[in-house]
Structures are given as structure tokens and as C-alpha cells.
């Protein structure tokens, strides 16, 4: 009996000692299993990036913030992602380690999503924009090598200081002539377009300050009604805004003559812009960026008579569009603008 008690007593004493819980070092796990592809900073910039198609996930991107919930990250680590180089780690890591990795990724790498507007803008960007402009706003790998011209790099300081919010809204709404940028006005509401533009500005454009240089921005025209309370109640009507903008007369009290303007256009402008205004004149093949296509939706939504006057007069920076004010007088410029407007912009 004494022998049995002597053997049993140490077991009781050992069972009373609390087990030591070993803390999981998630950073060490990430370094050992994940960083080789996803990079030390979780941004996908690694030695493996250039050799993987599709490239490793950039956890720091806005689309990752929108798409990657905690359960989805856990599932991807545990079971892998079909069609990618992401393999499942369930045979090497236990559930606690996998969850610790998922939490590390969400806390250390992923952008915070704090407001409903930001979340909605991120969702729209991920669904419609990231395929070309990339998760980071710099341009997707395939798009920067396969599209000419390349998609806009939102992170470029020069791009940021040359933009206005209205110009970005116009580009998303109506597209950009002679580029792969299509207009989304038929797929997205005006509110959605404004939301995704604000998301792009907030997420990618810290140097966003300046107005558009050399471009006429579409200024919102608003209808105003005075009520009995003595205050103006203003509301914006998108169709009215555009029609009011496009109906503006030439600047400086001039009146253009389309008949005279046609002769000037054919003799001086058609070699680049084409006789049909489609930007495919005989010289267009040798010009980059391509001459303006006046038939494009974006041109028809932005080039009113004052805008045409100014662009014809002053030319266009970083293009082969010269300043015709050195050749034409103000009336001739108004005449060319009138012909372009009535023949191509609003035929």
C-alpha cells in the first residue's frame, strides 16, 4: 500500500502544476513561410514576384482590404489558392499558427477600412479599376507592359499635381480618348463615380493639390430656386449640368463661322485630326500621344466652344498640338472652333 501511494503521489503533484503555454511567434512564421513570395513588408515585392503568374498578393493594397476577410485569409493559408503558387500549409502548420499568421497579416500589413464611404469606394475600385490600375494604383503588371499608353499611375507626383477632382470624375465618366480607359457612366451612378474618385485620391494621391493644367474642367452648373423662406435651394441635375456647360458661347464675345472654319480645318488640322475628326489623319500614325479624337465620348462631354478656343490658341503641353494664336487671329480661331464643335462634338 505504501508503495502504491508513493508512486501515485508524484502524479498528483505533477497534475497540479499548470502547463506552460508556448506563445506563437507569428512574425517568425511569416518570415519562414510567407515572406519569400509576399515580401518582408507584405506588399508582394519579393524575388519571386517576377517569376509568378499571377504575382503574389499585395496585402497592403486597397483591394486586399476590401476582399480579404479573416476567414478568407485563414482558408487561403490552410488550403491554398487554386490557379496560383499559393500552396496550402495545413500539413505544416496547426490551426493556432494559421490563425496567428492571418491576424499578423491583417494587423501589420492591411490598410484600415474605417468608414462606409471608404469601403464602398474600395469595393468599386477593386471591381472596376484594379484590373488595369493595379492594387497599388501604379498600374497592373500586365497593363503597364501590354497597354499603350499605359494606365495612369495615380502615385506619380506629377500626375497628382496636374489633376483636379472634376477632371478625374470626367475621366471615369466618359473615358479617355485614344486609351484603354473606357467611360463608366452607363455602369456606375454619378454617386458611385464620385465615391471611387474620392477613394483613389485618399488611397493613392497624397500630393493631390493642383488644378488641371491646359484642360477645361467640366464645371457643375446648378439650378437654383428661391423659396419663400428667402434662401436659395440649389440642386444639381447631371443632364442639365452637361447641357449648360456645352451650350456656352465663345469667349470674348466672338461668334464663330463654321463655313470659314471648315476651310481652315481642312488645310491646317485634318492632317493630324483627320477629315472626319476621328484623330486618324495622315500624320497621326507618327504622333504619340495620338491627336485628339473629337468623336470620342470624352471629347463630346468636355470640349465646348470656350475650351476649343483655348486649346487651339494655346496648344497642348507634352503633345504636338501647337499654339495657333501665333498663326491665326482670334476670329479665325473662333471659326475653327465652331466648325469642330458643330461638325464633330455636337453634329
C-alpha positions as CSV (number, residue, x, y, z in Angstrom):
1,X,0.0,0.0,0.0
2,X,2.8,2.4,0.9
3,X,4.4,1.6,-2.5
4,X,1.2,2.4,-4.4
5,X,0.8,5.7,-2.6
6,X,4.5,6.6,-3.2
7,X,4.0,6.1,-6.9
8,X,0.6,7.8,-7.1
9,X,1.6,11.0,-5.1
10,X,4.1,12.4,-7.6
11,X,1.4,12.0,-10.3
12,X,-0.9,14.1,-8.3
13,X,1.7,16.7,-7.7
14,X,2.6,16.9,-11.4
15,X,-1.0,17.2,-12.4
16,X,-1.4,20.2,-10.1
17,X,1.4,22.1,-11.9
18,X,-0.1,24.4,-14.7
19,X,1.1,23.6,-18.2
20,X,3.3,26.2,-19.8
21,X,1.6,27.7,-22.9
22,X,4.1,28.4,-25.7
23,X,3.4,31.7,-27.4
24,X,3.3,31.6,-31.2
25,X,5.8,33.8,-32.9
26,X,3.7,34.9,-35.9
27,X,6.5,37.2,-37.2
28,X,8.9,34.2,-37.3
29,X,6.3,32.1,-39.0
30,X,5.7,34.8,-41.7
31,X,9.4,35.1,-42.3
32,X,9.9,31.4,-42.7
33,X,6.8,30.6,-44.8
34,X,5.4,33.7,-46.4
35,X,8.0,36.4,-47.0
36,X,9.7,34.6,-49.8
37,X,6.7,35.4,-52.0
38,X,4.8,38.1,-50.3
39,X,7.8,40.2,-49.3
40,X,9.1,41.3,-45.9
41,X,6.5,44.1,-45.8
42,X,3.6,42.2,-47.2
43,X,3.4,44.2,-50.4
44,X,4.3,41.4,-52.7
45,X,7.7,42.8,-53.6
46,X,9.9,39.8,-53.4
47,X,12.5,38.0,-55.6
48,X,9.7,35.5,-56.5
49,X,7.4,38.2,-57.9
50,X,8.7,38.4,-61.4
51,X,8.5,34.6,-61.9
52,X,4.9,34.1,-60.6
53,X,1.8,34.5,-62.7
54,X,-0.4,35.8,-61.1
55,X,2.0,37.6,-58.8
56,X,1.8,37.2,-55.0
57,X,-0.9,39.0,-53.2
58,X,-0.1,42.6,-52.1
59,X,-1.7,42.7,-48.6
60,X,-1.1,46.5,-48.4
61,X,-3.4,47.2,-51.4
62,X,-6.9,48.7,-51.1
63,X,-8.4,45.8,-52.9
64,X,-6.9,43.4,-50.3
65,X,-8.5,45.5,-47.6
66,X,-11.9,45.0,-49.3
67,X,-11.6,41.4,-50.3
68,X,-9.6,39.7,-47.6
69,X,-11.7,38.9,-44.5
70,X,-10.1,37.0,-41.7
71,X,-11.9,33.7,-42.6
72,X,-10.8,34.1,-46.2
73,X,-7.1,34.6,-45.2
74,X,-7.3,31.6,-42.9
75,X,-8.8,29.4,-45.7
76,X,-6.1,30.5,-48.1
77,X,-3.2,29.7,-45.7
78,X,-4.7,26.4,-44.8
79,X,-5.9,25.1,-48.2
80,X,-4.1,27.3,-50.7
81,X,-5.5,29.3,-53.7
82,X,-6.2,27.3,-56.9
83,X,-4.6,28.7,-60.0
84,X,-1.8,30.4,-58.1
85,X,1.5,29.5,-56.5
86,X,-0.1,29.7,-53.1
87,X,0.0,26.3,-51.5
88,X,-1.9,25.1,-48.5
89,X,0.1,24.9,-45.2
90,X,-2.3,22.7,-43.2
91,X,0.2,19.8,-43.2
92,X,3.0,22.0,-41.8
93,X,1.1,24.5,-39.5
94,X,-1.6,23.8,-36.9
95,X,-4.8,25.8,-36.6
96,X,-3.4,28.2,-34.0
97,X,-0.4,29.0,-36.1
98,X,-2.5,29.7,-39.2
99,X,-4.8,32.0,-37.2
100,X,-1.8,33.8,-35.8
101,X,-0.5,34.4,-39.3
102,X,-3.9,35.7,-40.5
103,X,-4.0,38.1,-37.6
104,X,-0.5,39.3,-38.3
105,X,-1.3,40.0,-41.9
106,X,-4.5,41.9,-41.1
107,X,-2.9,44.0,-38.3
108,X,0.6,44.6,-39.7
109,X,0.0,44.9,-43.4
110,X,-3.5,45.7,-44.4
111,X,-4.9,49.2,-44.7
112,X,-7.6,50.1,-42.2
113,X,-11.1,50.4,-43.5
114,X,-12.9,52.7,-41.2
115,X,-15.8,54.4,-43.0
116,X,-18.6,53.2,-45.1
117,X,-17.6,55.5,-47.9
118,X,-14.1,54.3,-48.0
119,X,-15.3,50.7,-48.0
120,X,-17.7,51.3,-50.9
121,X,-15.1,53.2,-52.9
122,X,-12.6,50.4,-52.3
123,X,-15.1,47.8,-53.5
124,X,-15.8,49.8,-56.7
125,X,-12.1,50.2,-57.3
126,X,-11.4,46.5,-56.8
127,X,-14.3,45.5,-59.1
128,X,-13.8,48.0,-62.0
129,X,-10.4,49.7,-61.7
130,X,-7.7,47.5,-60.2
131,X,-7.6,45.2,-63.2
132,X,-5.7,47.9,-65.1
133,X,-4.5,50.4,-62.5
134,X,-3.4,47.7,-60.1
135,X,-3.9,47.1,-56.4
136,X,-1.4,49.8,-55.5
137,X,-2.6,52.4,-58.1
138,X,0.7,52.2,-60.0
139,X,-0.7,50.1,-62.8
140,X,-1.2,46.3,-63.0
141,X,1.9,44.4,-64.3
142,X,0.1,43.1,-67.4
143,X,-1.4,46.6,-68.2
144,X,1.9,48.5,-67.9
145,X,3.6,46.2,-70.3
146,X,0.6,45.4,-72.6
147,X,-1.2,48.7,-73.0
148,X,-0.1,51.8,-74.9
149,X,-0.4,54.3,-73.5
150,X,-0.1,52.8,-70.0
151,X,-2.8,53.2,-67.4
152,X,-2.4,56.3,-65.3
153,X,-0.1,55.9,-62.3
154,X,-2.0,57.5,-59.5
155,X,1.1,57.5,-57.3
156,X,3.1,59.7,-59.7
157,X,3.6,63.1,-58.1
158,X,3.5,64.9,-61.5
159,X,0.1,63.2,-62.2
160,X,-1.2,64.2,-58.8
161,X,-0.3,67.8,-59.0
162,X,-1.8,68.1,-62.5
163,X,-5.3,66.7,-61.6
164,X,-8.5,68.1,-60.2
165,X,-11.3,66.1,-58.7
166,X,-13.6,67.2,-61.5
167,X,-11.1,66.1,-64.1
168,X,-10.9,62.6,-62.5
169,X,-14.7,62.4,-62.3
170,X,-14.9,63.3,-66.0
171,X,-12.3,60.7,-67.0
172,X,-14.1,57.9,-65.1
173,X,-17.5,59.0,-66.5
174,X,-16.6,59.4,-70.2
175,X,-13.2,57.6,-70.6
176,X,-10.0,59.0,-72.2
177,X,-9.7,59.3,-76.0
178,X,-7.1,57.0,-77.7
179,X,-6.5,55.0,-74.5
180,X,-8.0,51.8,-73.0
181,X,-9.8,53.9,-70.4
182,X,-13.5,53.4,-71.1
183,X,-16.3,55.5,-69.7
184,X,-18.2,54.0,-66.8
185,X,-21.2,56.4,-66.8
186,X,-23.5,53.7,-68.1
187,X,-22.4,51.2,-65.5
188,X,-22.0,53.3,-62.4
189,X,-24.1,56.0,-60.9
190,X,-22.8,59.6,-60.5
191,X,-22.5,59.0,-56.8
192,X,-20.5,55.8,-57.3
193,X,-18.2,57.6,-59.6
194,X,-17.6,60.3,-57.1
195,X,-17.1,57.7,-54.4
196,X,-14.4,55.8,-56.3
197,X,-12.6,59.0,-57.3
198,X,-12.5,60.1,-53.7
199,X,-11.2,56.7,-52.8
200,X,-8.4,57.0,-55.4
201,X,-7.4,60.4,-54.1
202,X,-7.4,59.3,-50.5
203,X,-5.6,56.0,-51.0
204,X,-3.0,56.8,-53.7
205,X,-2.6,60.6,-54.1
206,X,-1.0,62.3,-51.1
207,X,0.3,65.1,-53.3
208,X,-3.1,65.9,-54.8
209,X,-3.2,69.7,-54.8
210,X,-3.2,71.5,-58.2
211,X,-5.7,72.2,-60.9
212,X,-5.7,70.6,-64.3
213,X,-3.1,72.2,-66.5
214,X,-4.1,73.0,-70.0
215,X,-7.5,71.3,-69.8
216,X,-11.0,72.8,-69.4
217,X,-12.7,71.0,-66.5
218,X,-16.4,70.5,-66.6
219,X,-17.8,72.9,-64.0
220,X,-21.0,71.7,-62.4
221,X,-23.9,74.1,-63.4
222,X,-26.5,74.1,-60.8
223,X,-30.2,75.0,-61.0
224,X,-31.2,77.5,-58.2
225,X,-34.7,78.2,-57.0
226,X,-35.6,80.9,-54.4
227,X,-38.2,79.7,-52.0
228,X,-40.5,81.8,-49.7
229,X,-38.0,81.4,-46.8
230,X,-35.6,83.7,-48.7
231,X,-32.9,81.1,-49.2
232,X,-31.6,79.6,-52.4
233,X,-32.2,75.9,-52.6
234,X,-29.7,74.5,-55.0
235,X,-29.6,71.1,-56.5
236,X,-27.5,69.6,-59.3
237,X,-29.0,67.8,-62.3
238,X,-26.3,65.9,-64.2
239,X,-28.1,66.2,-67.6
240,X,-28.6,69.9,-67.0
241,X,-25.1,70.4,-65.8
242,X,-23.6,69.0,-69.0
243,X,-26.1,70.7,-71.4
244,X,-25.4,74.1,-69.7
245,X,-21.7,73.6,-69.9
246,X,-21.8,72.5,-73.6
247,X,-24.0,75.4,-74.6
248,X,-21.6,78.1,-73.5
249,X,-20.9,80.7,-76.3
250,X,-17.3,81.5,-77.5
251,X,-15.3,83.7,-75.2
252,X,-14.6,87.4,-75.6
253,X,-18.0,88.0,-77.4
254,X,-16.8,86.3,-80.6
255,X,-19.2,84.4,-82.9
256,X,-17.6,81.6,-84.9
257,X,-18.4,80.9,-88.5
258,X,-18.4,77.1,-89.3
259,X,-18.2,77.7,-93.1
260,X,-14.9,79.7,-92.9
261,X,-13.7,77.4,-90.1
262,X,-14.1,74.3,-92.3
263,X,-11.6,75.6,-94.8
264,X,-9.1,76.4,-92.1
265,X,-9.6,73.0,-90.5
266,X,-9.1,71.0,-93.7
267,X,-6.0,73.0,-94.6
268,X,-4.3,73.0,-91.2
269,X,-5.9,70.5,-88.8
270,X,-7.1,67.5,-90.8
271,X,-3.6,66.1,-91.4
272,X,-3.5,65.2,-87.7
273,X,-7.1,65.1,-86.6
274,X,-8.5,63.6,-89.8
275,X,-11.1,65.0,-92.1
276,X,-13.8,63.2,-90.1
277,X,-12.4,64.4,-86.8
278,X,-11.5,60.9,-85.6
279,X,-7.9,61.7,-84.9
280,X,-6.6,59.5,-87.7
281,X,-5.2,61.9,-90.2
282,X,-2.2,61.1,-92.4
283,X,0.3,62.2,-89.8
284,X,-1.4,60.6,-86.8
285,X,0.5,57.3,-87.3
286,X,3.8,59.1,-86.4
287,X,2.5,61.0,-83.4
288,X,2.5,59.9,-79.8
289,X,0.3,60.7,-77.9
290,X,-2.2,60.5,-80.7
291,X,-4.1,63.5,-82.0
292,X,-7.5,64.3,-80.3
293,X,-10.4,62.2,-81.5
294,X,-13.3,64.6,-81.5
295,X,-15.8,61.8,-81.9
296,X,-14.9,60.2,-78.6
297,X,-17.4,60.3,-75.8
298,X,-14.9,62.1,-73.6
299,X,-14.3,64.8,-76.2
300,X,-18.1,65.3,-76.7
301,X,-18.5,65.7,-72.9
302,X,-15.8,68.2,-72.3
303,X,-14.9,70.3,-75.4
304,X,-17.3,73.2,-75.5
305,X,-16.6,76.3,-77.6
306,X,-14.5,78.2,-75.0
307,X,-12.4,75.0,-74.4
308,X,-11.8,74.6,-78.1
309,X,-10.8,78.3,-78.4
310,X,-8.3,78.0,-75.6
311,X,-6.8,74.7,-76.8
312,X,-6.5,75.9,-80.4
313,X,-5.0,79.2,-79.2
314,X,-2.5,77.9,-76.6
315,X,-1.8,74.3,-77.8
316,X,-1.4,71.3,-75.6
317,X,1.6,70.7,-73.4
318,X,3.5,67.4,-74.0
319,X,1.8,66.9,-77.3
320,X,2.4,68.0,-80.9
321,X,-0.7,70.3,-80.7
322,X,0.9,73.8,-81.4
323,X,-0.4,77.2,-80.3
324,X,-2.3,78.5,-83.3
325,X,-2.6,82.0,-81.9
326,X,0.8,82.6,-83.5
327,X,-0.7,81.9,-86.9
328,X,-4.5,82.6,-86.7
329,X,-6.2,85.7,-85.3
330,X,-8.9,85.5,-82.7
331,X,-11.8,85.4,-85.2
332,X,-10.1,82.6,-87.2
333,X,-9.7,80.5,-84.0
334,X,-13.3,81.0,-83.2
335,X,-14.2,79.9,-86.7
336,X,-12.2,76.7,-86.5
337,X,-13.6,76.0,-83.0
338,X,-17.2,76.5,-84.4
339,X,-16.6,74.1,-87.2
340,X,-15.1,71.4,-84.9
341,X,-18.0,71.9,-82.4
342,X,-20.8,71.7,-85.0
343,X,-19.2,69.1,-87.2
344,X,-17.8,66.6,-84.6
345,X,-18.7,67.5,-81.0
346,X,-22.4,68.1,-81.4
347,X,-23.1,67.3,-85.1
